[in-house]
Amino acid sequence: MLAMVLNHPGDEQAFHAEQRPVPTATATHSVLKIMAFGVNAAEVLTRDGQSPDVHFPRVIGIEAVGTVYATDADSQWQVGQRVMTLMGGLGREFDGSYEEYALIPNSQLYALPIDGSWAQLATIPESFYTAYGSLNRLRLTAGNQLLIRGGSSNAGIAALLLAKAMGVSVTTTTRDAGKRAQLLDLGADTVLIDSGQLDTDTQFDGVLELVGTTTLRDSLKHSKVTGTTVVTGGLGGGWTLPDFSPFEIPGFLTNFQSTNVDVTLLNQALALINANHLQLPIAETFALSDIAKAHLAMTKSHSIGKIVVVVDHD
């Protein structure tokens, strides 16, 4: 099988094409036949050497969709069953999705009861789970007003689609005025151009902070005193906020991390996606052997949507 291996950190040309034997299922792990996966900013950071807990050589990739290729007779999975996997050490502690077949803990495979092309299904795991988990922390109800900071990111778009399906009014942000029309087409009620400070007098019931600590102080200014702000991302490149006081928080401040998957939340997200036929836009698709081009697109593309790799098993 083909595996795109990182023997050491580097630029997009650091991936090495390697032929490996297909893994063998064990009592605790099944073999996933990978059909497609989304490419994520976190993987670009890992490739660059900015994930000190990742040891090389490593097949990176934190999410995948496909079918069960081989499994132990006593596992809950059936050969040919459509499944997905994400996070939980995938592509970091053990080899991930940048290969044709992967050995995955049985507990980290999840049923995928949604129809669609493999490319479209590949947009679901990380982006929609992260978005839904964040919205769950906000505890919004129909008619509430939500601000998404970093709204043209994939998690931001997924949050927009999910929130609108829940009956929430959504104001989303982007630094690129050229993306305003696309975000409105996707259902946003209002799109704000983000220059670091938002030009709005609206106070929101919920704020989803995907840019991170670089805009958090400004985001908090737009929260109701009864509102909740959830910090989920770090698109702005910052993870700490110097001289931050808890007395700057107008309502409630918390965070969401997708590192360990809550199956209940994941299934709730899948049900909402299925019932409302939600689809994250796809920016570009690539073959597994073209993973370098996919990574280059991650840093160069200005299109809205997920970059997806479709695995050809011919």
C-alpha positions in Angstrom: 0.0 0.0 0.0 1.0 3.6 -0.5 1.9 5.7 2.5 3.1 9.3 2.4 5.6 9.4 5.2 7.3 12.3 7.0 10.8 11.2 8.0 11.5 14.7 9.3 9.8 18.1 9.5 10.0 20.3 6.4 8.1 22.0 3.7 5.4 20.4 1.5 8.2 18.5 -0.4 9.2 16.6 2.8 6.7 13.8 2.2 8.2 10.5 1.1 6.2 8.0 -0.9 6.7 4.6 0.6 5.2 1.1 -0.1 4.3 -0.7 3.0 2.4 -3.9 3.8 -1.3 -3.6 4.6 -1.7 -3.7 8.4 -3.1 -6.8 10.2 -6.1 -6.5 12.5 -5.7 -7.4 16.1 -8.0 -8.0 19.0 -8.2 -4.2 19.8 -7.5 -2.7 16.3 -9.3 -2.9 12.9 -7.9 -2.0 9.5 -9.5 1.0 7.9 -9.5 1.2 4.1 -9.2 4.9 3.7 -11.3 6.4 0.9 -10.8 10.1 1.6 -9.7 12.6 4.2 -9.7 16.3 4.8 -6.4 18.2 5.1 -6.1 20.4 8.2 -4.1 23.4 9.3 -2.9 21.4 12.3 -1.2 18.9 9.9 0.7 21.8 8.2 2.0 22.8 11.6 3.0 19.2 12.4 4.8 19.0 9.0 6.6 22.2 9.8 7.9 20.7 13.0 5.6 22.7 15.3 4.2 19.7 17.1 6.9 18.8 19.6 4.9 15.7 20.8 5.0 14.1 17.3 8.0 11.8 16.7 9.3 11.0 13.2 9.0 9.1 11.0 5.2 9.5 11.0 2.3 9.2 8.7 0.3 12.3 9.7 -3.4 13.0 9.2 -6.0 13.5 11.9 -9.2 12.4 10.2 -10.4 9.9 7.6 -13.5 8.2 6.1 -13.6 4.8 4.6 -14.7 1.2 5.2 -13.6 -1.6 7.6 -11.1 -3.7 5.6 -10.3 -6.3 8.4 -11.4 -6.7 12.0 -11.3 -9.3 14.8 -14.3 -11.6 15.0 -15.2 -10.3 18.4 -15.2 -6.5 17.5 -18.3 -4.5 17.0 -17.4 -3.7 13.4 -18.2 -5.6 10.2 -16.0 -5.8 7.1 -17.2 -3.4 4.5 -19.0 -1.1 7.1 -18.7 2.6 6.3 -16.9 4.4 9.2 -14.8 7.4 10.0 -12.1 8.2 12.5 -10.6 11.4 13.9 -8.3 12.7 16.6 -7.4 10.7 19.7 -3.8 10.5 18.7 -4.4 9.7 15.0 -1.5 11.0 12.9 0.3 12.1 16.0 0.8 9.2 18.5 0.2 6.6 15.8 0.1 6.6 12.0 -2.8 8.6 10.5 -4.7 9.1 7.3 -2.0 9.9 4.7 -2.0 6.2 3.6 -4.2 3.7 1.9 -4.9 1.6 4.9 -4.5 2.4 8.6 -4.6 0.4 11.8 -7.2 2.1 14.1 -8.2 1.3 17.7 -11.8 -0.2 17.6 -12.8 2.5 20.1 -11.8 5.2 17.6 -13.9 4.1 14.7 -17.3 5.7 14.4 -20.3 4.6 12.2 -21.0 7.0 9.3 -24.7 6.7 8.5 -24.8 9.4 5.8 -25.0 9.0 2.1 -22.7 11.0 -0.3 -19.5 10.8 -2.2 -16.4 10.0 -0.3 -15.0 13.5 -1.0 -18.1 15.0 0.6 -18.1 12.6 3.5 -14.4 13.6 4.1 -15.5 17.1 5.0 -17.5 15.9 8.0 -15.3 14.5 10.9 -13.0 17.2 12.3 -14.8 20.3 11.0 -18.3 19.4 11.9 -17.4 17.7 15.2 -15.4 20.7 16.3 -18.2 23.1 15.3 -21.0 21.1 17.0 -19.0 20.5 20.2 -18.4 24.3 20.4 -22.1 25.1 19.8 -23.0 22.6 22.4 -20.9 24.5 25.0 -22.8 27.7 24.0 -26.2 26.2 24.8 -28.0 28.3 22.2 -31.7 28.0 21.4 -33.7 29.0 18.4 -33.8 32.8 18.0 -30.5 33.4 19.8 -27.8 35.5 18.2 -24.4 33.9 17.5 -21.1 35.6 16.5 -18.6 33.4 14.8 -15.1 34.9 14.8 -13.1 33.3 12.0 -16.2 32.4 10.1 -14.6 31.6 6.7 -12.5 28.7 8.3 -13.9 25.2 7.8 -14.9 25.0 11.4 -16.5 28.4 11.1 -18.5 27.4 8.0 -19.6 24.1 9.7 -20.7 26.1 12.7 -22.7 28.5 10.5 -24.5 25.5 8.8 -25.2 23.8 12.1 -26.4 26.9 13.9 -28.7 27.9 11.1 -30.2 24.4 11.2 -30.8 25.0 14.9 -32.7 28.2 14.2 -30.0 30.5 15.5 -29.3 33.9 13.9 -25.7 34.0 12.8 -23.2 36.9 12.3 -19.9 35.6 11.0 -16.6 37.3 10.2 -13.9 37.2 7.6 -10.8 39.2 6.9 -11.4 38.8 3.1 -14.2 41.0 1.8 -14.3 38.8 -1.3 -15.7 36.0 0.8 -18.7 38.0 2.0 -21.1 36.9 -0.8 -20.2 33.2 -0.3 -20.8 33.3 3.4 -24.2 35.0 2.8 -25.0 32.3 0.3 -24.2 29.7 2.9 -26.8 31.2 5.2 -25.1 33.9 7.3 -27.5 36.7 8.4 -24.7 39.2 8.6 -21.0 39.2 7.6 -18.5 41.5 9.2 -15.1 42.3 7.8 -12.6 41.6 10.6 -9.8 44.2 10.9 -9.0 43.1 14.5 -11.9 45.1 15.9 -15.5 44.4 14.8 -17.7 47.3 13.8 -21.0 46.3 15.4 -23.1 47.4 18.3 -24.9 44.0 18.6 -24.4 42.1 21.9 -24.5 38.3 21.2 -26.0 35.4 23.2 -23.0 33.3 22.1 -19.5 34.0 20.7 -17.5 31.2 19.0 -13.9 32.4 19.0 -11.9 30.5 16.3 -9.2 33.2 15.7 -8.1 32.8 19.3 -6.4 35.0 21.9 -5.4 37.6 19.3 -9.0 38.7 19.0 -10.5 37.4 22.2 -10.5 40.7 24.1 -12.5 42.3 21.2 -14.8 39.4 20.9 -15.7 39.6 24.7 -16.8 43.2 24.1 -19.6 41.8 21.9 -21.0 39.3 24.4 -24.1 39.9 26.5 -23.5 39.9 30.2 -25.6 36.6 30.2 -23.7 35.3 27.1 -21.1 32.6 26.7 -17.9 32.8 24.7 -16.2 29.5 23.6 -12.6 29.6 22.5 -12.0 26.7 20.1 -9.3 27.8 17.6 -6.1 29.6 17.3 -6.2 30.8 13.7 -4.5 34.1 14.7 -1.4 32.2 15.9 -1.7 33.0 19.6 -2.5 30.6 22.4 -2.0 32.8 25.5 -3.2 36.3 26.5 -0.8 38.3 28.6 -2.2 40.2 31.6 -5.7 38.8 31.1 -8.0 39.3 34.0 -11.1 37.2 34.7 -12.9 40.5 35.4 -12.7 41.2 31.6 -15.3 38.4 31.0 -18.8 39.9 30.7 -20.6 36.6 31.0 -19.1 33.1 30.7 -15.9 32.0 29.1 -14.9 28.4 28.3 -13.2 26.3 25.6 -13.8 23.3 23.4 -11.2 20.8 22.2 -11.8 17.9 19.8 -8.8 15.9 21.0 -10.9 13.2 22.6 -14.1 12.4 20.8 -17.4 12.4 22.8 -19.4 9.8 20.8 -22.8 11.3 22.0 -21.8 14.7 20.6 -20.5 13.2 17.4 -23.8 11.2 16.8 -25.8 14.3 17.5 -23.8 16.2 15.0 -24.3 13.5 12.4 -28.0 13.4 13.0 -28.3 17.2 12.4 -26.1 17.0 9.3 -28.2 14.1 7.9 -31.6 15.6 8.7 -30.7 19.0 7.1 -28.6 17.7 4.3 -25.7 19.9 5.4 -22.6 20.1 3.1 -19.4 21.8 3.7 -18.0 23.3 0.5 -15.0 21.6 -1.1 -12.3 23.9 -2.3 -10.1 21.4 -4.1 -9.5 17.6 -4.3 -6.2 15.8 -4.7 -4.9 12.3 -5.0 -2.9 10.8 -2.2 0.3 10.9 -4.2 -0.2 14.6 -4.6 -0.3 15.4 -0.9 2.5 18.0 -1.4 0.2 19.9 -3.7 -2.7 19.6 -1.2 -0.4 21.1 1.5 0.7 23.9 -0.8 -3.0 24.7 -1.5 -3.6 24.9 2.3 -1.2 27.8 2.4 -1.9 29.4 -0.9 -5.6 29.0 -1.6 -8.1 31.8 -1.0 -11.1 29.6 -1.7 -13.8 28.8 0.9 -14.1 25.1 1.7 -12.2 22.0 2.7 -9.2 20.6 0.8 -9.9 16.9 0.4 -7.7 14.0 -0.7 -9.5 11.1 -2.4 -7.6 7.8 -2.2 -7.7 5.7 -5.4 -7.4 1.9 -4.7 -7.3 0.7 -8.3 
